[in-house]
């Protein structure tokens, strides 16, 4: 039995294109994996913890091979609690809109909390980075107002998908699927509906093999 964690970045609920496609994916997944559990972490309803000076200080102490102070350790415990919650998942689903060519700030905030030395990655004695979350597949469901196909001028403005693939690879998650909902705004409501319908169909089809 596997546990799926859905990290939901959009605050728009039922109005969100990425949320609607993600729900279609999870509904189909539940039917084909009846023994698995599914949890949604709604970052709008449950914002990530703050990374203040004590937590940042703890991180630098750890990177330097030194022990954090008592106050730093207390702050760091909240970070590791968030990371343990992520690590419990066997599979990850991340649904997100594109904001200003990149990520909603709470998704970036969550990533900044969970990508930590000694927890989700480490440096080897040779100075190389080793991801510590290997073996966990991830599906990305991403909504974008315009089109950002590779080879087009707009592709250079896509800081959403390339960043997510890079940071996931950094922590060892290399099996990454992608479902795009685009365009959701630039070409009007008819094109947006067509994009959502196609993404929902794709999501339902791919959920069985996730």
KEDREN-851205 format. One record per residue (C-alpha): residue number from 1; residue in three letters; z, x, y. Coordinates in pm, 1 decimal. Example, Ala and Ser with C-alpha at 12.3 -4.5 7.8 and 13.67 -1.06 7.14 Angstrom:
+-----+--------+----------+----------+----------+
| num | residu |       pz |       px |       py |
+-----+--------+----------+----------+----------+
|   1 |    ALA |    780.0 |   1230.0 |   -450.0 |
|   2 |    SER |    714.0 |   1367.0 |   -106.0 |
+-----+--------+----------+----------+----------+
This chain:
+-----+--------+----------+----------+----------+
| num | residu |       pz |       px |       py |
+-----+--------+----------+----------+----------+
|   1 |    UNK |      0.0 |      0.0 |      0.0 |
|   2 |    UNK |   -105.2 |    141.8 |    337.4 |
|   3 |    UNK |     32.4 |     79.3 |    684.9 |
|   4 |    UNK |   -219.6 |     35.3 |    968.3 |
|   5 |    UNK |   -109.7 |    100.4 |   1326.8 |
|   6 |    UNK |   -325.3 |    -60.0 |   1595.1 |
|   7 |    UNK |   -275.6 |    105.3 |   1933.3 |
|   8 |    UNK |   -397.9 |   -150.8 |   2186.5 |
|   9 |    UNK |   -473.9 |    -13.6 |   2532.6 |
|  10 |    UNK |   -610.9 |   -316.3 |   2716.7 |
|  11 |    UNK |   -362.9 |   -532.1 |   2911.0 |
|  12 |    UNK |   -606.3 |   -828.0 |   2920.2 |
|  13 |    UNK |   -517.9 |   -986.0 |   2585.2 |
|  14 |    UNK |   -763.8 |  -1254.1 |   2474.4 |
|  15 |    UNK |   -991.8 |  -1175.4 |   2768.9 |
|  16 |    UNK |  -1042.2 |   -818.0 |   2650.7 |
|  17 |    UNK |  -1362.5 |   -724.6 |   2471.1 |
|  18 |    UNK |  -1195.0 |   -437.9 |   2285.6 |
|  19 |    UNK |   -903.3 |   -658.0 |   2177.4 |
|  20 |    UNK |  -1131.5 |   -932.1 |   2046.8 |
|  21 |    UNK |  -1337.4 |   -684.8 |   1844.9 |
|  22 |    UNK |  -1018.2 |   -519.9 |   1714.6 |
|  23 |    UNK |   -875.8 |   -853.5 |   1604.5 |
|  24 |    UNK |  -1196.3 |   -930.7 |   1415.1 |
|  25 |    UNK |  -1164.6 |   -592.0 |   1244.5 |
|  26 |    UNK |   -800.1 |   -649.9 |   1151.3 |
|  27 |    UNK |   -861.0 |  -1005.6 |   1029.3 |
|  28 |    UNK |  -1133.3 |   -880.2 |    797.0 |
|  29 |    UNK |   -918.7 |   -583.8 |    693.5 |
|  30 |    UNK |   -627.5 |   -809.4 |    600.3 |
|  31 |    UNK |   -853.1 |  -1016.3 |    374.0 |
|  32 |    UNK |   -988.7 |   -712.2 |    189.0 |
|  33 |    UNK |   -655.5 |   -523.1 |    180.3 |
|  34 |    UNK |   -401.0 |   -799.1 |    115.2 |
|  35 |    UNK |   -126.1 |   -557.3 |     11.9 |
|  36 |    UNK |   -140.1 |   -349.0 |    330.7 |
|  37 |    UNK |     69.1 |   -396.8 |    643.1 |
|  38 |    UNK |    -65.1 |   -412.1 |    999.2 |
|  39 |    UNK |    127.1 |   -342.3 |   1318.6 |
|  40 |    UNK |     -3.7 |   -366.8 |   1674.3 |
|  41 |    UNK |    144.6 |   -144.3 |   1942.9 |
|  42 |    UNK |     51.2 |   -318.2 |   2267.5 |
|  43 |    UNK |     88.0 |    -49.2 |   2532.7 |
|  44 |    UNK |     91.1 |   -309.4 |   2809.8 |
|  45 |    UNK |    388.6 |   -489.0 |   2655.5 |
|  46 |    UNK |    559.1 |   -171.9 |   2530.1 |
|  47 |    UNK |    478.9 |    113.2 |   2769.4 |
|  48 |    UNK |    530.5 |    468.0 |   2639.4 |
|  49 |    UNK |    853.1 |    646.6 |   2727.7 |
|  50 |    UNK |    861.3 |    855.9 |   3042.2 |
|  51 |    UNK |    807.3 |   1229.9 |   3009.8 |
|  52 |    UNK |   1047.8 |   1357.8 |   3272.3 |
|  53 |    UNK |   1171.5 |   1704.3 |   3356.0 |
|  54 |    UNK |   1412.8 |   1729.7 |   3062.9 |
|  55 |    UNK |   1149.8 |   1636.6 |   2805.7 |
|  56 |    UNK |    896.2 |   1870.2 |   2966.9 |
|  57 |    UNK |   1157.4 |   2144.8 |   2967.5 |
|  58 |    UNK |   1227.7 |   2087.1 |   2599.1 |
|  59 |    UNK |    857.9 |   2120.8 |   2521.1 |
|  60 |    UNK |    835.9 |   2452.7 |   2702.2 |
|  61 |    UNK |   1145.8 |   2581.3 |   2524.1 |
|  62 |    UNK |    995.7 |   2488.0 |   2189.9 |
|  63 |    UNK |    663.5 |   2650.9 |   2277.9 |
|  64 |    UNK |    857.7 |   2964.0 |   2370.8 |
|  65 |    UNK |   1045.6 |   2964.5 |   2041.0 |
|  66 |    UNK |   1377.7 |   2880.3 |   2206.5 |
|  67 |    UNK |   1623.9 |   2595.6 |   2158.6 |
|  68 |    UNK |   1633.3 |   2319.1 |   2420.5 |
|  69 |    UNK |   1952.4 |   2254.3 |   2615.0 |
|  70 |    UNK |   2167.4 |   1954.6 |   2522.2 |
|  71 |    UNK |   2010.2 |   1734.4 |   2790.4 |
|  72 |    UNK |   1663.2 |   1851.1 |   2697.2 |
|  73 |    UNK |   1730.6 |   1783.8 |   2329.0 |
|  74 |    UNK |   1843.8 |   1429.7 |   2410.9 |
|  75 |    UNK |   1523.1 |   1364.0 |   2603.0 |
|  76 |    UNK |   1316.2 |   1526.7 |   2330.1 |
|  77 |    UNK |   1473.0 |   1299.1 |   2067.9 |
|  78 |    UNK |   1304.6 |   1002.6 |   2237.4 |
|  79 |    UNK |    971.9 |   1185.0 |   2214.6 |
|  80 |    UNK |   1013.8 |   1260.1 |   1844.6 |
|  81 |    UNK |   1113.9 |    898.6 |   1779.6 |
|  82 |    UNK |    778.8 |    787.1 |   1924.5 |
|  83 |    UNK |    599.0 |   1046.5 |   1714.7 |
|  84 |    UNK |    779.1 |    941.4 |   1394.8 |
|  85 |    UNK |    660.2 |    586.3 |   1456.2 |
|  86 |    UNK |    301.7 |    712.6 |   1480.8 |
|  87 |    UNK |    335.8 |    932.6 |   1173.9 |
|  88 |    UNK |    450.7 |    639.5 |    960.2 |
|  89 |    UNK |    101.0 |    497.0 |    985.7 |
|  90 |    UNK |   -142.8 |    575.5 |    706.4 |
|  91 |    UNK |   -439.3 |    454.6 |    911.7 |
|  92 |    UNK |   -496.3 |    421.2 |   1284.6 |
|  93 |    UNK |   -696.4 |    176.3 |   1492.2 |
|  94 |    UNK |   -729.8 |    246.1 |   1863.3 |
|  95 |    UNK |   -885.0 |    -21.9 |   2083.1 |
|  96 |    UNK |   -950.8 |     53.6 |   2446.8 |
|  97 |    UNK |  -1165.8 |    -35.6 |   2745.2 |
|  98 |    UNK |  -1322.7 |    231.7 |   2961.2 |
|  99 |    UNK |  -1150.1 |    266.9 |   3298.3 |
| 100 |    UNK |  -1320.3 |    483.1 |   3559.0 |
| 101 |    UNK |  -1528.7 |    652.5 |   3287.2 |
| 102 |    UNK |  -1214.6 |    745.1 |   3088.4 |
| 103 |    UNK |   -899.3 |    585.4 |   2943.9 |
| 104 |    UNK |   -647.1 |    333.8 |   3073.4 |
| 105 |    UNK |   -352.3 |    532.8 |   3201.4 |
| 106 |    UNK |   -107.6 |    398.5 |   2944.8 |
| 107 |    UNK |   -323.7 |    517.1 |   2655.6 |
| 108 |    UNK |   -345.4 |    862.8 |   2812.6 |
| 109 |    UNK |     32.2 |    846.7 |   2866.9 |
| 110 |    UNK |     86.4 |    760.8 |   2498.6 |
| 111 |    UNK |   -134.7 |   1050.0 |   2391.7 |
| 112 |    UNK |     62.5 |   1286.3 |   2617.5 |
| 113 |    UNK |    383.9 |   1172.7 |   2447.0 |
| 114 |    UNK |    269.9 |   1210.1 |   2086.6 |
| 115 |    UNK |     58.9 |   1526.7 |   2105.8 |
| 116 |    UNK |    340.1 |   1780.1 |   2084.4 |
| 117 |    UNK |    390.4 |   2128.1 |   1932.0 |
| 118 |    UNK |    563.0 |   2132.7 |   1597.0 |
| 119 |    UNK |    512.4 |   1758.2 |   1559.7 |
| 120 |    UNK |    142.9 |   1668.8 |   1560.2 |
| 121 |    UNK |      2.8 |   2023.1 |   1589.4 |
| 122 |    UNK |    122.2 |   2378.6 |   1554.6 |
| 123 |    UNK |      9.5 |   2729.4 |   1630.2 |
| 124 |    UNK |    -39.1 |   2951.2 |   1325.9 |
| 125 |    UNK |     83.9 |   3313.5 |   1321.3 |
| 126 |    UNK |   -277.3 |   3408.1 |   1398.7 |
| 127 |    UNK |   -268.6 |   3200.0 |   1715.9 |
| 128 |    UNK |   -493.8 |   2924.2 |   1586.3 |
| 129 |    UNK |   -422.2 |   2552.9 |   1627.7 |
| 130 |    UNK |   -351.4 |   2350.9 |   1315.7 |
| 131 |    UNK |   -341.5 |   1970.7 |   1331.4 |
| 132 |    UNK |    -52.1 |   1815.3 |   1143.0 |
| 133 |    UNK |   -191.1 |   1464.9 |   1098.4 |
| 134 |    UNK |   -465.5 |   1546.0 |    852.4 |
| 135 |    UNK |   -574.8 |   1279.9 |    607.8 |
| 136 |    UNK |   -520.9 |    980.6 |    837.7 |
| 137 |    UNK |   -844.1 |    793.8 |    916.3 |
| 138 |    UNK |   -892.1 |    640.7 |   1259.8 |
| 139 |    UNK |  -1123.6 |    368.0 |   1384.9 |
| 140 |    UNK |  -1202.9 |    356.6 |   1755.8 |
| 141 |    UNK |  -1308.8 |     25.0 |   1908.2 |
| 142 |    UNK |  -1421.3 |     95.1 |   2263.3 |
| 143 |    UNK |  -1551.0 |   -141.3 |   2530.2 |
| 144 |    UNK |  -1756.0 |    -11.8 |   2822.9 |
| 145 |    UNK |  -1902.8 |   -194.8 |   3120.0 |
| 146 |    UNK |  -2230.3 |     -2.5 |   3104.6 |
| 147 |    UNK |  -2437.6 |    188.2 |   2851.8 |
| 148 |    UNK |  -2361.7 |    553.6 |   2778.3 |
| 149 |    UNK |  -2606.6 |    642.7 |   2502.7 |
| 150 |    UNK |  -2640.2 |   1015.1 |   2420.6 |
| 151 |    UNK |  -2930.4 |   1175.0 |   2604.8 |
| 152 |    UNK |  -2916.0 |    937.1 |   2902.1 |
| 153 |    UNK |  -2789.3 |   1037.1 |   3249.1 |
| 154 |    UNK |  -2489.7 |    803.7 |   3205.3 |
| 155 |    UNK |  -2374.5 |    995.1 |   2896.0 |
| 156 |    UNK |  -2241.8 |   1273.3 |   3119.0 |
| 157 |    UNK |  -1997.1 |   1023.7 |   3270.7 |
| 158 |    UNK |  -1846.6 |    922.1 |   2936.8 |
| 159 |    UNK |  -1500.0 |   1077.0 |   2930.4 |
| 160 |    UNK |  -1369.4 |    810.2 |   2695.4 |
| 161 |    UNK |  -1522.4 |    867.8 |   2352.4 |
| 162 |    UNK |  -1560.1 |   1249.9 |   2371.3 |
| 163 |    UNK |  -1198.2 |   1289.8 |   2482.8 |
| 164 |    UNK |  -1061.4 |   1065.8 |   2208.6 |
| 165 |    UNK |  -1261.7 |   1246.0 |   1939.9 |
| 166 |    UNK |  -1146.2 |   1583.3 |   2075.1 |
| 167 |    UNK |   -775.4 |   1499.6 |   2092.2 |
| 168 |    UNK |   -779.9 |   1331.4 |   1751.4 |
| 169 |    UNK |   -946.8 |   1637.5 |   1601.7 |
| 170 |    UNK |   -688.8 |   1859.1 |   1772.4 |
| 171 |    UNK |   -407.5 |   1689.6 |   1578.7 |
| 172 |    UNK |   -602.6 |   1697.0 |   1253.5 |
| 173 |    UNK |   -762.2 |   1351.1 |   1246.1 |
| 174 |    UNK |  -1122.1 |   1424.3 |   1161.0 |
| 175 |    UNK |  -1230.8 |   1102.8 |    987.8 |
| 176 |    UNK |  -1305.9 |    894.0 |   1298.3 |
| 177 |    UNK |  -1517.5 |    580.3 |   1301.6 |
| 178 |    UNK |  -1654.1 |    428.1 |   1621.3 |
| 179 |    UNK |  -1741.7 |     70.0 |   1713.3 |
| 180 |    UNK |  -1876.6 |     26.0 |   2066.2 |
| 181 |    UNK |  -1886.0 |   -291.2 |   2275.7 |
| 182 |    UNK |  -2138.1 |   -221.4 |   2551.5 |
| 183 |    UNK |  -2247.1 |   -328.0 |   2807.5 |
| 184 |    UNK |  -1971.7 |   -572.8 |   2900.0 |
| 185 |    UNK |  -2044.4 |   -596.9 |   3273.5 |
| 186 |    UNK |  -2349.6 |   -412.4 |   3404.8 |
| 187 |    UNK |  -2613.6 |   -641.8 |   3256.1 |
| 188 |    UNK |  -2447.9 |   -980.2 |   3300.2 |
| 189 |    UNK |  -2263.6 |  -1227.6 |   3075.9 |
| 190 |    UNK |  -2544.8 |  -1286.5 |   2828.3 |
| 191 |    UNK |  -2570.1 |   -914.9 |   2748.4 |
| 192 |    UNK |  -2191.1 |   -893.5 |   2726.9 |
| 193 |    UNK |  -2174.7 |  -1179.1 |   2475.4 |
| 194 |    UNK |  -2450.8 |  -1022.7 |   2269.6 |
| 195 |    UNK |  -2265.9 |   -688.2 |   2272.3 |
| 196 |    UNK |  -1940.6 |   -851.2 |   2163.7 |
| 197 |    UNK |  -2107.0 |  -1050.9 |   1886.0 |
| 198 |    UNK |  -2270.6 |   -734.7 |   1752.9 |
| 199 |    UNK |  -1943.6 |   -540.1 |   1768.2 |
| 200 |    UNK |  -1751.0 |   -818.6 |   1593.9 |
| 201 |    UNK |  -2009.1 |   -829.7 |   1314.5 |
| 202 |    UNK |  -1994.6 |   -451.6 |   1281.1 |
| 203 |    UNK |  -1614.5 |   -458.2 |   1280.1 |
| 204 |    UNK |  -1595.8 |   -717.6 |   1005.3 |
| 205 |    UNK |  -1845.5 |   -526.5 |    795.0 |
| 206 |    UNK |  -1674.0 |   -189.1 |    829.2 |
| 207 |    UNK |  -1318.3 |   -313.9 |    781.6 |
| 208 |    UNK |  -1364.9 |   -343.0 |    405.6 |
| 209 |    UNK |  -1417.2 |     31.8 |    363.2 |
| 210 |    UNK |  -1152.7 |    148.4 |    610.3 |
+-----+--------+----------+----------+----------+
